[in-house]
Amino acid sequence: MSEASVRFSSSGQLQLMGVLDYRTGPQLRKQGAALIKSSDASSLTLDCSGVVKSSSVGLALLLAFMRDARDAGKSVSVQALPEDMQEIAQVSGLTELLDIH
């Protein structure tokens, strides 16, 4: 079974860790949404430095978390996007949205 987690690692930083796939995605989605909603921070950073491997589910999670943050009136940025997620973003035409250069 794949292991993954999402947590606040510091002020305004939501850290994704482990393998992001169809097995871990639904639980991470629920946990991340709750963390974003409960956060008092006005801006959030989605830190992907702890992601070991990701399918397109990881990218879907990032987009959902970005939407949650914006719906809560928080600015959001993505940090340390792994190469596999960058490649999926490029194929999907999402590099600009995720601010990948």
N, CA, C and O of each residue as an XYZ file, in Angstrom:
404
protein
N       0.838     -1.188      0.000
C       0.000      0.000      0.000
C       0.881      1.249      0.000
O       1.911      1.291      0.672
N       0.474      2.242     -0.743
C       1.207      3.494     -0.819
C       1.009      4.301      0.451
O      -0.066      4.291      1.050
N       2.054      4.994      0.851
C       1.946      5.860      2.012
C       2.171      7.303      1.587
O       3.081      7.607      0.816
N       1.347      8.163      2.093
C       1.458      9.584      1.791
C       0.813     10.367      2.923
O       0.016      9.834      3.695
N       1.175     11.642      3.007
C       0.561     12.489      4.023
C       0.584     13.934      3.556
O       1.322     14.307      2.644
N      -0.232     14.720      4.197
C      -0.263     16.155      3.976
C      -0.360     16.798      5.348
O      -1.147     16.371      6.193
N       0.455     17.835      5.563
C       0.454     18.497      6.877
C       1.034     19.895      6.736
O       1.698     20.219      5.751
N       0.767     20.708      7.738
C       1.408     22.018      7.790
C       2.770     21.827      8.417
O       2.878     21.355      9.548
N       3.819     22.196      7.682
C       5.170     22.026      8.208
C       5.678     23.305      8.866
O       6.569     23.251      9.714
N       5.137     24.424      8.497
C       5.470     25.702      9.118
C       4.364     26.684      8.768
O       3.393     26.317      8.107
N       4.498     27.890      9.193
C       3.463     28.898      8.982
C       3.109     29.046      7.503
O       3.912     29.517      6.698
N       1.903     28.638      7.171
C       1.415     28.799      5.814
C       1.979     27.837      4.794
O       1.803     28.044      3.594
N       2.650     26.795      5.236
C       3.227     25.841      4.291
C       2.561     24.478      4.437
O       2.651     23.833      5.482
N       1.896     24.058      3.378
C       1.241     22.758      3.346
C       2.170     21.804      2.615
O       2.456     21.988      1.432
N       2.639     20.784      3.323
C       3.630     19.886      2.760
C       3.002     18.561      2.360
O       2.357     17.888      3.165
N       3.207     18.201      1.094
C       2.764     16.907      0.567
C       3.949     15.961      0.591
O       5.059     16.336      0.212
N       3.711     14.722      1.042
C       4.808     13.764      1.166
C       4.366     12.379      0.719
O       3.205     12.001      0.875
N       5.305     11.634      0.165
C       5.056     10.247     -0.190
C       4.654     10.061     -1.636
O       5.034     10.841     -2.509
N       3.875      9.009     -1.878
C       3.408      8.650     -3.214
C       1.986      9.172     -3.395
O       1.089      8.857     -2.613
N       1.800      9.974     -4.439
C       0.484     10.548     -4.727
C      -0.114      9.772     -5.893
O       0.319      9.916     -7.037
N      -1.109      8.953     -5.594
C      -1.739      8.144     -6.632
C      -3.201      7.899     -6.273
O      -3.724      8.478     -5.321
N      -3.850      7.035     -7.048
C      -5.281      6.810     -6.847
C      -5.598      6.208     -5.484
O      -6.721      6.345     -4.998
N      -4.627      5.545     -4.860
C      -4.878      4.962     -3.531
C      -4.800      6.007     -2.425
O      -5.555      5.945     -1.454
N      -3.890      6.966     -2.570
C      -3.703      7.957     -1.509
C      -4.482      9.245     -1.744
O      -4.748      9.991     -0.801
N      -4.846      9.510     -2.986
C      -5.480     10.775     -3.351
C      -6.731     11.157     -2.582
O      -6.813     12.280     -2.085
N      -7.719     10.260     -2.464
C      -8.956     10.657     -1.783
C      -8.760     11.101     -0.329
O      -9.353     12.090      0.100
N      -7.940     10.384      0.421
C      -7.711     10.759      1.817
C      -6.909     12.059      1.917
O      -7.195     12.907      2.763
N      -5.906     12.211      1.052
C      -5.125     13.454      1.044
C      -6.005     14.636      0.683
O      -5.835     15.728      1.225
N      -6.940     14.428     -0.223
C      -7.852     15.508     -0.628
C      -8.655     16.000      0.567
O      -8.779     17.205      0.785
N      -9.198     15.066      1.338
C      -9.986     15.427      2.526
C      -9.120     16.128      3.568
O      -9.507     17.163      4.110
N      -7.959     15.567      3.843
C      -7.070     16.136      4.862
C      -6.591     17.531      4.467
O      -6.606     18.455      5.279
N      -6.167     17.673      3.209
C      -5.673     18.967      2.745
C      -6.744     20.042      2.771
O      -6.485     21.175      3.176
N      -7.941     19.689      2.342
C      -9.045     20.661      2.352
C      -9.322     21.143      3.772
O      -9.545     22.333      3.997
N      -9.307     20.220      4.726
C      -9.556     20.590      6.128
C      -8.442     21.482      6.663
O      -8.712     22.450      7.373
N      -7.188     21.163      6.328
C      -6.056     21.980      6.787
C      -6.116     23.383      6.202
O      -5.871     24.360      6.910
N      -6.432     23.491      4.945
C      -6.526     24.804      4.295
C      -7.650     25.616      4.918
O      -7.481     26.800      5.211
N      -8.784     24.986      5.118
C      -9.941     25.683      5.705
C      -9.644     26.179      7.117
O     -10.079     27.267      7.494
N      -8.913     25.397      7.896
C      -8.644     25.762      9.290
C      -7.464     26.713      9.465
O      -7.246     27.236     10.558
N      -6.713     26.938      8.410
C      -5.525     27.785      8.502
C      -5.889     29.265      8.614
O      -6.811     29.743      7.953
N      -5.153     29.975      9.458
C      -5.325     31.414      9.596
C      -4.405     32.198      8.664
O      -4.518     33.419      8.561
N      -3.500     31.503      7.990
C      -2.532     32.160      7.111
C      -3.239     32.811      5.926
O      -4.204     32.263      5.394
N      -2.758     33.975      5.520
C      -3.354     34.667      4.370
C      -2.764     34.182      3.055
O      -3.343     34.398      1.991
N      -1.614     33.526      3.129
C      -1.024     32.936      1.931
C      -0.493     31.551      2.270
O      -0.003     31.308      3.373
N      -0.599     30.661      1.311
C      -0.164     29.280      1.501
C       0.854     28.901      0.442
O       0.776     29.343     -0.704
N       1.798     28.084      0.838
C       2.731     27.482     -0.103
C       2.483     25.989     -0.102
O       2.503     25.351      0.951
N       2.250     25.431     -1.275
C       2.092     23.993     -1.421
C       3.475     23.424     -1.713
O       3.981     23.538     -2.829
N       4.077     22.817     -0.706
C       5.449     22.313     -0.793
C       5.439     20.845     -1.201
O       4.927     19.991     -0.477
N       6.007     20.565     -2.365
C       6.026     19.203     -2.904
C       7.387     18.533     -2.771
O       7.629     17.503     -3.401
N       8.269     19.092     -1.969
C       9.626     18.541     -1.856
C       9.647     17.139     -1.269
O      10.615     16.407     -1.475
N       8.609     16.746     -0.545
C       8.552     15.417      0.042
C       7.846     14.381     -0.804
O       7.679     13.239     -0.376
N       7.427     14.767     -2.010
C       6.738     13.820     -2.900
C       7.775     12.879     -3.507
O       8.740     13.317     -4.133
N       7.560     11.591     -3.314
C       8.466     10.564     -3.823
C       8.127     10.211     -5.262
O       9.015     10.058     -6.101
N       6.844     10.083     -5.538
C       6.355      9.713     -6.870
C       4.926     10.210     -6.996
O       4.180     10.269     -6.019
N       4.559     10.568     -8.228
C       3.209     11.070     -8.424
C       2.660     10.668     -9.777
O       3.366     10.673    -10.785
N       1.392     10.323     -9.776
C       0.642     10.147    -11.021
C      -0.089     11.464    -11.267
O       0.179     12.461    -10.596
N      -0.990     11.466    -12.207
C      -1.780     12.673    -12.463
C      -2.640     13.042    -11.255
O      -3.108     14.175    -11.151
N      -2.846     12.105    -10.355
C      -3.610     12.375     -9.127
C      -2.933     13.483     -8.316
O      -3.613     14.333     -7.740
N      -1.617     13.478     -8.270
C      -0.892     14.517     -7.529
C      -1.166     15.895     -8.084
O      -1.346     16.849     -7.326
N      -1.200     16.008     -9.396
C      -1.485     17.289    -10.029
C      -2.927     17.712     -9.747
O      -3.200     18.887     -9.501
N      -3.842     16.746     -9.786
C      -5.241     17.041     -9.466
C      -5.373     17.535     -8.026
O      -6.164     18.436     -7.748
N      -4.602     16.946     -7.114
C      -4.616     17.402     -5.718
C      -4.143     18.844     -5.610
O      -4.759     19.658     -4.922
N      -3.047     19.157     -6.292
C      -2.542     20.536     -6.249
C      -3.584     21.524     -6.752
O      -3.803     22.570     -6.142
N      -4.221     21.191     -7.860
C      -5.240     22.086     -8.409
C      -6.418     22.243     -7.458
O      -6.956     23.340     -7.310
N      -6.816     21.159     -6.816
C      -7.921     21.229     -5.851
C      -7.518     22.068     -4.644
O      -8.315     22.869     -4.155
N      -6.283     21.894     -4.156
C      -5.815     22.678     -3.012
C      -5.703     24.157     -3.381
O      -6.002     25.023     -2.559
N      -5.278     24.450     -4.602
C      -5.205     25.840     -5.049
C      -6.602     26.461     -5.067
O      -6.792     27.602     -4.646
N      -7.565     25.700     -5.557
C      -8.957     26.188     -5.588
C      -9.479     26.402     -4.167
O     -10.125     27.412     -3.891
N      -9.202     25.455     -3.263
C      -9.627     25.599     -1.866
C      -9.051     26.861     -1.239
O      -9.752     27.607     -0.556
N      -7.773     27.087     -1.480
C      -7.106     28.262     -0.899
C      -7.707     29.553     -1.449
O      -7.984     30.488     -0.697
N      -7.901     29.595     -2.735
C      -8.471     30.804     -3.341
C      -9.908     31.031     -2.869
O     -10.310     32.169     -2.631
N     -10.678     29.955     -2.735
C     -12.045     30.071     -2.223
C     -12.063     30.599     -0.800
O     -13.027     31.242     -0.384
N     -10.990     30.326     -0.044
C     -10.877     30.799      1.332
C     -10.215     32.178      1.399
O      -9.941     32.681      2.489
N      -9.959     32.791      0.240
C      -9.376     34.126      0.203
C      -7.887     34.154      0.478
O      -7.357     35.183      0.896
N      -7.204     33.047      0.251
C      -5.766     32.966      0.510
C      -5.017     32.928     -0.819
O      -5.466     32.298     -1.777
N      -3.889     33.600     -0.868
C      -3.041     33.454     -2.044
C      -2.293     32.135     -1.913
O      -2.107     31.625     -0.808
N      -1.870     31.591     -3.036
C      -1.247     30.264     -3.007
C      -0.129     30.182     -4.040
O      -0.216     30.756     -5.126
N       0.925     29.452     -3.673
C       2.020     29.189     -4.608
C       2.450     27.741     -4.447
O       2.176     27.103     -3.430
N       3.128     27.235     -5.470
C       3.611     25.852     -5.476
C       5.125     25.889     -5.435
O       5.757     26.693     -6.118
N       5.699     25.012     -4.629
C       7.148     24.979     -4.447
C       7.673     23.552     -4.611
O       7.019     22.596     -4.193
N       8.845     23.412     -5.214
C       9.572     22.146     -5.317
C       8.765     21.042     -6.007
O       8.681     19.917     -5.515
N       8.179     21.384     -7.145
C       7.399     20.401     -7.894
C       8.336     19.362     -8.506
O       9.227     19.719     -9.276
N       8.149     18.077     -8.174
C       9.025     17.028     -8.709
C       8.932     16.931    -10.234
O       7.960     17.374    -10.848
N       9.961     16.345    -10.816
C      10.051     16.256    -12.271
C       8.866     15.527    -12.893
O       8.365     15.951    -13.934
N       8.407     14.434    -12.274
C       7.280     13.710    -12.872
C       6.012     14.565    -12.890
O       5.224     14.488    -13.832
N       5.820     15.369    -11.863
C       4.651     16.251    -11.828
C       4.812     17.389    -12.838
O       3.832     17.814    -13.450
N       6.025     17.879    -13.014
C       6.276     18.924    -14.013
C       5.971     18.412    -15.413
O       5.388     19.126    -16.229
N       6.370     17.168    -15.688
C       6.115     16.594    -17.005
C       4.616     16.444    -17.263
O       4.146     16.729    -18.365
N       3.873     16.003    -16.267
C       2.419     15.876    -16.409
C       1.799     17.257    -16.632
O       0.892     17.406    -17.451
N       2.284     18.258    -15.907
C       1.777     19.624    -16.063
C       2.050     20.152    -17.468
O       1.203     20.826    -18.053
N       3.229     19.848    -18.013
C       3.561     20.307    -19.360
C       2.644     19.669    -20.391
O       2.128     20.358    -21.272
N       2.438     18.370    -20.292
C       1.568     17.657    -21.229
C       0.129     18.163    -21.122
O      -0.594     18.222    -22.117
N      -0.273     18.523    -19.910
C      -1.645     18.970    -19.657
C      -1.847     20.457    -19.921
O      -2.975     20.946    -19.855
N      -0.783     21.176    -20.214
C      -0.894     22.608    -20.462
C      -1.126     23.421    -19.196
O      -1.769     24.470    -19.237
N      -0.609     22.944    -18.080
C      -0.857     23.612    -16.796
C       0.371     24.320    -16.228
O       0.338     24.784    -15.088
N       1.453     24.412    -17.002
C       2.674     25.001    -16.469
C       2.488     26.465    -16.063
O       3.031     26.914    -15.054
N       1.727     27.185    -16.847
C       1.506     28.594    -16.516
C       0.678     28.748    -15.247
O       0.976     29.595    -14.405
N      -0.347     27.942    -15.113
C      -1.195     27.997    -13.931
C      -0.411     27.668    -12.665
O      -0.635     28.271    -11.615
N       0.508     26.710    -12.765
C       1.314     26.313    -11.616
C       2.589     27.136    -11.494
O       3.387     26.912    -10.584
N       2.788     28.085    -12.403
C       3.954     28.982    -12.416
C       5.249     28.189    -12.503
O       6.178     28.411    -11.726
N       5.303     27.255    -13.464
C       6.496     26.458    -13.725
C       7.194     27.049    -14.932
O       6.574     27.288    -15.968
N       8.475     27.281    -14.791
C       9.243     27.864    -15.904
C      10.315     26.906    -16.375
O      11.060     27.221    -17.302
